[in-house]
Amino acid sequence: MDTAFLEWKLQQAREIVQRLERISADSCWAHQSSGVRGTLLRSIDRLERSLRGKARFDESDLAGLEQLLELAYEMLVAAAREIPYQDKKV
């Protein structure tokens, strides 16, 4: 696999983890996002070790990471929809 592509996926996963951490504890998505975040962190660790030559990260691992990222995006969108819109007139 292309190292630049894997590094890009790694950066993308790190950013998603940071956003998942910001989901409010009051959100109905908080508990589920916590599990996805933990799984993403394990995948990030494995990918980092792979880039250092200490582990293998194959096509099936990449496919799993892609699925996790899609699920995380969906959770972020769903959690964002829970935020009430307030039209502030100045």
C-alpha positions, 0 to 999 in steps of 0.5 A: 500500500502507498505510504502517503495514502496510509498517512492521510488515512491516519490523519483523517482518523485522528481528526475524527477521533477528536470530533467524536470526543466532543459529542456532548454526554447529553447526546443519545450518540455519546455512548455509541460514539465512545465505542467507535472512538475506542475502536478507531484508536486501536486501528490508529495504533495498529496503522502507526505501528505498521508505518514504523514497520512493527506490524502489518496493516493489510487491505482488510484492515484498511477496509475496516478502517474505512467502515469505521470512518463512515460510521463515525461520520454518520454519528457526527452528523446525527449528533449535530442534528440534535443541536437546537438551531437558534436564529440570533438576530443582532 
